[in-house]
Amino acid sequence: MCKIKLVVSDIDGTLVKDSSPEIYPEMIEAIRALQKKGIRFGIASGRQYASIRNMFAEVADDIIYICENGAHVVYKGENLHIKEMDKNDTRELLQELRACGPEYDYVISTADGCYLETKKPEFEAFIRDFYRNKYALTKDFLELDIPSIKIAIYQKGTIRELGETVLIPRWEKRLKACMAGEEWVDFMHSDVDKGEALRFVQEHFGITAEETMVFGDNSNDVGLMEAAGESYAVENAREEVKEKAKYSCPPYQEKGVYQVLKKRFLEE
């Protein structure tokens, strides 16, 4: 195996249960240990920058952030990459999501936080307390004339049926549309992908694919598997991720990512 210089992991379904607000202490210790060995650590998630930073507060200044499925890349507070959605796509998609029904909610992400058009206090609390997002309420996002980088629709429990049978087939020729966990469908510019964002990071830091280790579980992690020389699907991963990954590791319930890092780097 090639010497690893970069480790990148998804969060929801890979490190922790979907929508978890906290990361377990052993993972923070592992990140610090990697840094001492000169190995960079990054997160590649559908979550926004503020949410990830809050989750990893103890090591926040040393992480590479691949946010919003790759639409936003941040390092040491600097925006390295932003990919905005077309305004017409944003308008048409929002109009459709607004008509989906009262059981659904949605979030509009920008490079400086997200916006909610919701009137549900419980959903606002969910975004604030569980995801710990930087957010603002608005009656109509389109009137703000702010570029969006991702729009995500949510249904508690699972949105997979609506996502995989209706929304993704309808939009995948115009936008990057994918499941993000069981409860979210994400929409971004068609060029956005975690794998492409990882390649950008690799080029920026002078690191090769062979020197990169990744972990993932869901369909939006397939690009990660393709962009790294050492790729792991957690046991609870979707089949398409397992097919692309070179290796498997225990599920998030057993702290599988930490187990791999501990065995590879912390017990040397």
JOTA-V625921 format. One record per residue. N is the residue number from 0. RES is the residue in one letter. PHI is phi as a letter, one per 40 degrees, with the letter a starting at -180 (* if undefined). OMEGA is omega in whole degrees, -180 to 180 (none if undefined). Layout:
<<N RES PHI OMEGA> <N RES PHI OMEGA>>
This chain:
<<0 M * 179> <1 C c 177> <2 K c -178> <3 I c 178> <4 K b -178> <5 L a 174> <6 V b -179> <7 V b -179> <8 S b 165> <9 D c 178> <10 I b -169> <11 D c -178> <12 G g 180> <13 T b 176> <14 L c -175> <15 V a 174> <16 K c 179> <17 D d 175> <18 S g 178> <19 S c -179> <20 P c -173> <21 E b 171> <22 I b -177> <23 Y c -173> <24 P d -179> <25 E c -179> <26 M c 176> <27 I c 178> <28 E c 180> <29 A c 179> <30 I c 178> <31 R c 180> <32 A c 177> <33 L c -179> <34 Q c 179> <35 K c 178> <36 K c 180> <37 G g 180> <38 I b 179> <39 R c 178> <40 F b 179> <41 G b 173> <42 I b 175> <43 A b -170> <44 S a 170> <45 G c 180> <46 R c 177> <47 Q c -176> <48 Y d -177> <49 A c -180> <50 S c -180> <51 I c -179> <52 R c 178> <53 N c -179> <54 M c -177> <55 F b -173> <56 A d -176> <57 E c 180> <58 V b -169> <59 A d -175> <60 D c -176> <61 D b -178> <62 I c 169> <63 I c -175> <64 Y b 169> <65 I b -171> <66 C b 174> <67 E f 179> <68 N g 178> <69 G h 179> <70 A c -174> <71 H a 178> <72 V b -176> <73 V b 173> <74 Y a -179> <75 K f 175> <76 G g -178> <77 E b 175> <78 N c 179> <79 L c -176> <80 H a 175> <81 I b 177> <82 K b -176> <83 E c 175> <84 M c 174> <85 D c -176> <86 K c 179> <87 N c 177> <88 D c 178> <89 T d -178> <90 R c -177> <91 E c 179> <92 L c 179> <93 L c 179> <94 Q c 178> <95 E c -178> <96 L c 178> <97 R c -177> <98 A c -174> <99 C c 180> <100 G h -174> <101 P c -180> <102 E c -178> <103 Y b 174> <104 D b -179> <105 Y a -178> <106 V b 177> <107 I b -177> <108 S c 171> <109 T b 180> <110 A c -178> <111 D b 180> <112 G h -177> <113 C b -179> <114 Y b 177> <115 L b 173> <116 E b -174> <117 T c 171> <118 K b -178> <119 K c 178> <120 P d -177> <121 E c 178> <122 F c 176> <123 E d 179> <124 A c 178> <125 F c 179> <126 I c -178> <127 R c -169> <128 D c -179> <129 F c 179> <130 Y c -179> <131 R f 179> <132 N c 165> <133 K c -173> <134 Y a 173> <135 A a 176> <136 L c 177> <137 T a 177> <138 K c -178> <139 D a -179> <140 F d -176> <141 L c 179> <142 E c -178> <143 L c -180> <144 D f 178> <145 I b 179> <146 P c 175> <147 S c 175> <148 I b 176> <149 K a 171> <150 I b -176> <151 A b 177> <152 I b -172> <153 Y b 168> <154 Q b -179> <155 K c -180> <156 G g 175> <157 T a 175> <158 I b -171> <159 R c -178> <160 E c 178> <161 L c -178> <162 G c -173> <163 E c -178> <164 T b -176> <165 V b -169> <166 L c -178> <167 I c 177> <168 P d -177> <169 R c -171> <170 W b -170> <171 E c 176> <172 K c 180> <173 R b -176> <174 L b 168> <175 K c -178> <176 A b -176> <177 C a 171> <178 M c 175> <179 A b -170> <180 G g -179> <181 E c -168> <182 E b -175> <183 W b 164> <184 V b -177> <185 D b 177> <186 F b 179> <187 M b 171> <188 H d -174> <189 S c -180> <190 D c -175> <191 V c 178> <192 D a 178> <193 K d -180> <194 G c 178> <195 E c 178> <196 A c 177> <197 L c 178> <198 R c 175> <199 F c 179> <200 V c 179> <201 Q d 179> <202 E c -178> <203 H c -176> <204 F c 179> <205 G g -179> <206 I b -179> <207 T c 176> <208 A c -179> <209 E c -180> <210 E c -174> <211 T b 176> <212 M b -179> <213 V b 178> <214 F b 178> <215 G a -178> <216 D a -170> <217 N b -175> <218 S d 178> <219 N c 176> <220 D b -179> <221 V d 179> <222 G d 177> <223 L c -179> <224 M d -177> <225 E c -174> <226 A b -176> <227 A b 179> <228 G c -180> <229 E b -173> <230 S b -178> <231 Y b 169> <232 A b 175> <233 V c -174> <234 E c 179> <235 N c -176> <236 A c 173> <237 R c -176> <238 E d -177> <239 E c 177> <240 V c 178> <241 K c -180> <242 E c -179> <243 K c -177> <244 A c 177> <245 K c -176> <246 Y b 174> <247 S b 176> <248 C a -179> <249 P d -178> <250 P c -179> <251 Y d 179> <252 Q c 180> <253 E b 179> <254 K f -175> <255 G d 180> <256 V c 179> <257 Y c 180> <258 Q d 179> <259 V c -179> <260 L c 180> <261 K c -178> <262 K c -175> <263 R c -169> <264 F b -171> <265 L c -179> <266 E b -179> <267 E c none>>
